[in-house]
Amino acid sequence: MPIKKLSSLVLCLGLQLPLALPAQATVETNSIRSLKSSGSPVDTAVSADGHLFFVLTSQGQVEIYEMNGALKDTIKIDGPADRIASSPSGDQLFLSDKATGAINMVAVNFIQDIDTAGSPFKGPEKAPVVVTVFSDFQCPYCAKVSPLLDQLLAQYPKDVKVVHKNFPLKNHQFAMPAAIAALAAHRQGKFWEMHDKIFENSATLSDEKFTEFAKALGLNMDKFSKDSKDPQLLQGIQADLQNGLKAEVRGTPTIFVNGRRVNTGGLDGLKTLVEAELKKVK
């Protein structure tokens, strides 16, 4: 059969088919929660990760809510705005005004209360700038950020303290044992030496490796073995995890400078934040 006739036949057959009726669906709605703004809402936005909800009011303010309905903060904005949008993580807001054509980008920084008492650190104990790192010993990006922080310390030897917080991810088999081994070494004053050993060998970690590292560092092996089984170390790691979750840590490495989350990469980005904190002190 010629192609032209075949096409006509297919078309004709199609015309003879009964039209399918659209499926009837039942729509069910349920009010999740109700919020009461202190101002007059103009526009709303939600972060793509679903953690934050923003309400722009005609009073020139943005109310920031957690998704459970709790008011997290209220910030005042400069200039007119009748539209609001959010970056995926909610750390930037985009405000625009139809009448004037003004567009304003606003960085949103929440200062987190991070408990660093008893955590391993480098630098002066009472340094004005505290850089806190939530880290996972099997995270390749954590291994890369470690020398970056050493460079930062070298440039600000009197002003910066770097604090290590454990945030072992569940999908990393040896992240938790590595954190325990590092804290056991910490009890013998060798946390950072163990820290570096683990990161240098992060692709080939095993229980036997931690013992090997401890011996290479000249640790008292009986004490290391006993401390590694001490439930207080595990409790300390769990406390770090809870502290991180409260500070909205969702991955590693997550870095804070005096409680402000670092969203800019590289040494220059860190130095900019450190300089801004030092200006406040001076």
Kinemage of the C-alpha trace (Angstrom):
@kinemage 1
@onewidth
@group {chain A} dominant
@subgroup {mainchain}
@vectorlist {calphas} color= white
{ca met a 1} P 0.000 0.000 0.000
{ca pro a 2} L 1.360 3.451 -0.906
{ca ile a 3} L 2.429 5.570 2.026
{ca lys a 4} L -0.129 8.262 1.184
{ca lys a 5} L -3.013 5.773 1.348
{ca leu a 6} L -1.717 4.214 4.549
{ca ser a 7} L -1.648 7.647 6.214
{ca ser a 8} L -5.200 8.288 5.141
{ca leu a 9} L -6.304 4.921 6.498
{ca val a 10} L -4.682 5.558 9.873
{ca leu a 11} L -6.309 8.965 10.020
{ca cys a 12} L -9.672 7.543 9.164
{ca leu a 13} L -9.384 4.818 11.750
{ca gly a 14} L -8.510 7.486 14.293
{ca leu a 15} L -11.624 9.449 13.427
{ca gln a 16} L -13.750 6.380 13.990
{ca leu a 17} L -12.484 5.883 17.569
{ca pro a 18} L -14.821 7.155 20.277
{ca leu a 19} L -13.533 10.183 22.133
{ca ala a 20} L -12.387 9.275 25.643
{ca leu a 21} L -14.108 11.256 28.360
{ca pro a 22} L -11.808 12.913 30.864
{ca ala a 23} L -11.478 11.005 34.117
{ca gln a 24} L -13.470 12.510 36.929
{ca ala a 25} L -11.194 13.201 39.918
{ca thr a 26} L -12.251 14.090 43.407
{ca val a 27} L -10.379 17.076 44.784
{ca glu a 28} L -9.885 17.113 48.517
{ca thr a 29} L -8.528 20.126 50.380
{ca asn a 30} L -7.295 20.397 53.902
{ca ser a 31} L -6.199 23.540 55.699
{ca ile a 32} L -2.727 22.852 57.112
{ca arg a 33} L -2.353 25.929 59.274
{ca ser a 34} L -3.315 29.574 59.490
{ca leu a 35} L -0.872 32.439 60.011
{ca lys a 36} L -1.616 35.934 61.257
{ca ser a 37} L 0.685 38.615 59.861
{ca ser a 38} L 1.388 41.669 61.986
{ca gly a 39} L 1.193 43.809 58.820
{ca ser a 40} L -0.784 43.825 55.574
{ca pro a 41} L 0.469 41.008 53.307
{ca val a 42} L 1.342 42.063 49.750
{ca asp a 43} L 3.107 38.966 48.399
{ca thr a 44} L 4.551 35.670 49.602
{ca ala a 45} L 7.393 33.326 48.671
{ca val a 46} L 8.719 29.983 49.864
{ca ser a 47} L 12.248 28.590 49.685
{ca ala a 48} L 12.600 25.671 47.267
{ca asp a 49} L 13.896 23.414 50.051
{ca gly a 50} L 10.589 23.938 51.869
{ca his a 51} L 12.094 25.240 55.087
{ca leu a 52} L 11.161 28.940 55.023
{ca phe a 53} L 8.080 30.974 54.129
{ca phe a 54} L 8.337 34.733 53.474
{ca val a 55} L 5.584 37.336 53.744
{ca leu a 56} L 6.122 40.800 52.246
{ca thr a 57} L 3.951 43.442 53.928
{ca ser a 58} L 2.881 46.920 52.841
{ca gln a 59} L 4.678 48.250 55.932
{ca gly a 60} L 8.028 47.606 54.234
{ca gln a 61} L 8.863 44.451 56.173
{ca val a 62} L 9.445 40.792 55.411
{ca glu a 63} L 8.192 38.274 57.947
{ca ile a 64} L 10.116 34.999 57.915
{ca tyr a 65} L 8.265 31.892 59.076
{ca glu a 66} L 9.349 28.327 59.579
{ca met a 67} L 7.081 25.821 57.855
{ca asn a 68} L 5.595 24.825 61.210
{ca gly a 69} L 4.128 28.346 61.387
{ca ala a 70} L 6.610 29.768 63.899
{ca leu a 71} L 7.740 33.339 63.216
{ca lys a 72} L 11.523 33.146 62.860
{ca asp a 73} L 12.284 36.838 62.319
{ca thr a 74} L 11.086 40.097 60.803
{ca ile a 75} L 13.388 42.248 58.693
{ca lys a 76} L 12.897 45.788 57.420
{ca ile a 77} L 13.571 46.471 53.750
{ca asp a 78} L 14.808 49.601 52.033
{ca gly a 79} L 12.663 51.068 49.278
{ca pro a 80} L 9.278 50.116 47.831
{ca ala a 81} L 8.410 46.523 46.907
{ca asp a 82} L 5.261 44.673 45.906
{ca arg a 83} L 6.767 41.341 44.804
{ca ile a 84} L 9.032 38.859 46.574
{ca ala a 85} L 10.902 35.733 45.468
{ca ser a 86} L 13.358 33.491 47.288
{ca ser a 87} L 16.541 31.653 46.378
{ca pro a 88} L 16.299 27.841 46.759
{ca ser a 89} L 17.816 27.821 50.255
{ca gly a 90} L 16.157 31.041 51.384
{ca asp a 91} L 19.429 32.871 51.972
{ca gln a 92} L 18.632 35.515 49.335
{ca leu a 93} L 15.443 37.447 48.680
{ca phe a 94} L 14.561 39.237 45.446
{ca leu a 95} L 12.265 42.229 45.915
{ca ser a 96} L 10.744 44.219 43.062
{ca asp a 97} L 8.334 47.115 42.684
{ca lys a 98} L 6.119 47.387 39.614
{ca ala a 99} L 5.495 51.119 39.945
{ca thr a 100} L 9.119 52.240 40.151
{ca gly a 101} L 10.854 49.310 38.420
{ca ala a 102} L 13.172 48.925 41.435
{ca ile a 103} L 14.746 45.521 42.061
{ca asn a 104} L 16.531 44.774 45.315
{ca met a 105} L 18.513 41.672 46.298
{ca val a 106} L 18.709 41.028 50.043
{ca ala a 107} L 21.039 38.534 51.751
{ca val a 108} L 19.423 36.773 54.699
{ca asn a 109} L 21.850 35.679 57.394
{ca phe a 110} L 20.595 33.972 60.532
{ca ile a 111} L 23.091 34.092 63.388
{ca gln a 112} L 23.122 30.600 64.863
{ca asp a 113} L 23.912 29.797 68.474
{ca ile a 114} L 26.550 27.093 68.176
{ca asp a 115} L 27.904 25.424 71.287
{ca thr a 116} L 31.675 25.054 70.887
{ca ala a 117} L 32.504 24.255 74.522
{ca gly a 118} L 34.844 21.273 74.717
{ca ser a 119} L 35.175 20.937 70.937
{ca pro a 120} L 38.635 20.587 69.360
{ca phe a 121} L 39.973 23.877 68.037
{ca lys a 122} L 42.989 25.585 66.489
{ca gly a 123} L 44.046 29.146 67.140
{ca pro a 124} L 43.694 31.434 70.189
{ca glu a 125} L 41.074 30.201 72.635
{ca lys a 126} L 39.552 33.675 72.985
{ca ala a 127} L 39.879 34.803 69.374
{ca pro a 128} L 37.279 37.409 68.315
{ca val a 129} L 36.330 35.397 65.226
{ca val a 130} L 35.240 31.775 65.606
{ca val a 131} L 35.044 29.663 62.461
{ca thr a 132} L 33.002 26.539 63.160
{ca val a 133} L 33.110 23.621 60.730
{ca phe a 134} L 30.546 20.805 60.747
{ca ser a 135} L 32.483 18.003 59.132
{ca asp a 136} L 32.273 14.343 58.060
{ca phe a 137} L 35.509 12.354 57.869
{ca gln a 138} L 34.380 10.477 54.735
{ca cys a 139} L 33.274 13.615 52.918
{ca pro a 140} L 35.778 14.475 50.124
{ca tyr a 141} L 34.745 18.141 50.222
{ca cys a 142} L 35.542 18.296 53.948
{ca ala a 143} L 39.029 17.015 53.177
{ca lys a 144} L 39.486 19.830 50.646
{ca val a 145} L 38.281 22.583 52.992
{ca ser a 146} L 40.705 21.611 55.783
{ca pro a 147} L 43.870 23.099 54.159
{ca leu a 148} L 41.828 26.173 53.251
{ca leu a 149} L 41.117 26.775 56.934
{ca asp a 150} L 44.791 26.294 57.761
{ca gln a 151} L 45.578 29.097 55.295
{ca leu a 152} L 42.989 31.280 56.999
{ca leu a 153} L 44.591 30.615 60.383
{ca ala a 154} L 48.018 31.452 58.989
{ca gln a 155} L 46.740 34.837 57.807
{ca tyr a 156} L 44.869 35.632 61.044
{ca pro a 157} L 46.976 33.921 63.753
{ca lys a 158} L 45.709 36.187 66.552
{ca asp a 159} L 42.140 36.774 65.428
{ca val a 160} L 40.684 33.454 64.239
{ca lys a 161} L 39.848 30.218 66.000
{ca val a 162} L 38.755 27.171 63.961
{ca val a 163} L 36.450 24.752 65.777
{ca his a 164} L 35.682 21.212 64.605
{ca lys a 165} L 32.165 19.811 65.037
{ca asn a 166} L 31.352 16.242 64.042
{ca phe a 167} L 28.476 15.718 61.636
{ca pro a 168} L 28.857 12.112 60.385
{ca leu a 169} L 26.405 11.304 57.589
{ca lys a 170} L 24.477 8.037 57.761
{ca asn a 171} L 25.450 6.979 54.256
{ca his a 172} L 29.161 7.022 55.162
{ca gln a 173} L 30.023 3.730 56.835
{ca phe a 174} L 33.170 4.868 58.635
{ca ala a 175} L 32.257 8.498 59.364
{ca met a 176} L 31.055 7.732 62.886
{ca pro a 177} L 33.951 5.380 63.809
{ca ala a 178} L 36.364 8.001 62.422
{ca ala a 179} L 34.809 10.709 64.593
{ca ile a 180} L 35.128 8.452 67.640
{ca ala a 181} L 38.778 7.679 66.823
{ca ala a 182} L 39.562 11.386 66.430
{ca leu a 183} L 37.942 12.235 69.773
{ca ala a 184} L 39.775 9.360 71.460
{ca ala a 185} L 43.018 10.827 70.110
{ca his a 186} L 41.851 14.227 71.363
{ca arg a 187} L 42.029 12.876 74.909
{ca gln a 188} L 45.749 12.407 74.342
{ca gly a 189} L 46.222 15.811 72.741
{ca lys a 190} L 46.447 14.439 69.187
{ca phe a 191} L 43.068 15.326 67.667
{ca trp a 192} L 44.373 17.340 64.725
{ca glu a 193} L 47.082 14.805 63.944
{ca met a 194} L 44.421 12.058 63.818
{ca his a 195} L 42.106 14.429 61.923
{ca asp a 196} L 44.733 14.869 59.192
{ca lys a 197} L 45.608 11.161 59.057
{ca ile a 198} L 41.967 10.208 58.550
{ca phe a 199} L 41.401 12.758 55.793
{ca glu a 200} L 44.612 11.722 54.030
{ca asn a 201} L 43.252 8.151 53.908
{ca ser a 202} L 39.516 8.864 53.711
{ca ala a 203} L 39.041 6.632 50.650
{ca thr a 204} L 40.432 3.511 52.378
{ca leu a 205} L 39.111 3.752 55.947
{ca ser a 206} L 38.537 0.682 58.101
{ca asp a 207} L 38.492 -0.188 61.799
{ca glu a 208} L 42.034 -1.529 61.439
{ca lys a 209} L 43.162 1.778 59.930
{ca phe a 210} L 42.195 3.753 63.042
{ca thr a 211} L 44.362 1.462 65.161
{ca glu a 212} L 47.173 1.848 62.632
{ca phe a 213} L 46.885 5.652 62.764
{ca ala a 214} L 46.901 5.635 66.571
{ca lys a 215} L 50.099 3.593 66.636
{ca ala a 216} L 51.745 5.855 64.050
{ca leu a 217} L 50.914 8.876 66.224
{ca gly a 218} L 52.497 7.231 69.253
{ca leu a 219} L 49.288 7.093 71.280
{ca asn a 220} L 48.903 4.983 74.392
{ca met a 221} L 47.047 2.093 72.738
{ca asp a 222} L 45.374 0.789 75.890
{ca lys a 223} L 43.963 4.226 76.616
{ca phe a 224} L 42.997 4.760 72.967
{ca ser a 225} L 41.121 1.439 72.912
{ca lys a 226} L 39.363 2.186 76.192
{ca asp a 227} L 38.449 5.734 75.206
{ca ser a 228} L 37.123 4.569 71.839
{ca lys a 229} L 34.537 2.503 73.709
{ca asp a 230} L 33.580 5.289 76.114
{ca pro a 231} L 29.877 6.152 75.562
{ca gln a 232} L 30.638 9.793 76.396
{ca leu a 233} L 32.382 10.176 73.037
{ca leu a 234} L 29.292 8.976 71.205
{ca gln a 235} L 27.148 11.301 73.309
{ca gly a 236} L 29.406 14.203 72.336
{ca ile a 237} L 29.012 13.379 68.652
{ca gln a 238} L 25.241 13.129 69.039
{ca ala a 239} L 25.280 16.543 70.722
{ca asp a 240} L 27.216 17.936 67.727
{ca leu a 241} L 24.631 16.434 65.375
{ca gln a 242} L 21.745 17.965 67.304
{ca asn a 243} L 23.528 21.316 67.447
{ca gly a 244} L 24.055 21.120 63.684
{ca leu a 245} L 20.443 20.222 62.950
{ca lys a 246} L 19.280 23.118 65.110
{ca ala a 247} L 21.581 25.404 63.095
{ca glu a 248} L 19.992 23.982 59.906
{ca val a 249} L 23.062 22.051 58.790
{ca arg a 250} L 21.954 19.728 55.998
{ca gly a 251} L 25.281 18.626 54.546
{ca thr a 252} L 29.033 18.787 54.979
{ca pro a 253} L 31.117 20.777 55.165
{ca thr a 254} L 28.964 23.565 56.612
{ca ile a 255} L 30.938 26.531 57.938
{ca phe a 256} L 29.876 29.361 60.230
{ca val a 257} L 31.781 32.552 61.007
{ca asn a 258} L 30.652 33.859 64.389
{ca gly a 259} L 27.382 32.008 63.856
{ca arg a 260} L 26.826 33.277 60.296
{ca arg a 261} L 26.585 30.591 57.648
{ca val a 262} L 29.255 30.811 54.943
{ca asn a 263} L 27.670 30.784 51.479
{ca thr a 264} L 30.661 32.036 49.509
{ca gly a 265} L 33.391 29.652 48.453
{ca gly a 266} L 37.158 29.901 48.566
{ca leu a 267} L 39.639 31.630 50.812
{ca asp a 268} L 38.670 35.105 49.615
{ca gly a 269} L 35.052 34.538 50.624
{ca leu a 270} L 36.104 33.441 54.105
{ca lys a 271} L 38.456 36.404 54.467
{ca thr a 272} L 35.653 38.804 53.540
{ca leu a 273} L 33.475 37.440 56.343
{ca val a 274} L 36.355 37.446 58.827
{ca glu a 275} L 37.198 41.059 57.980
{ca ala a 276} L 33.566 42.067 58.434
{ca glu a 277} L 33.530 40.495 61.902
{ca leu a 278} L 36.829 42.114 62.862
{ca lys a 279} L 35.446 45.533 61.922
{ca lys a 280} L 32.646 45.037 64.412
{ca val a 281} L 35.163 44.322 67.147
{ca lys a 282} L 37.361 47.298 66.272
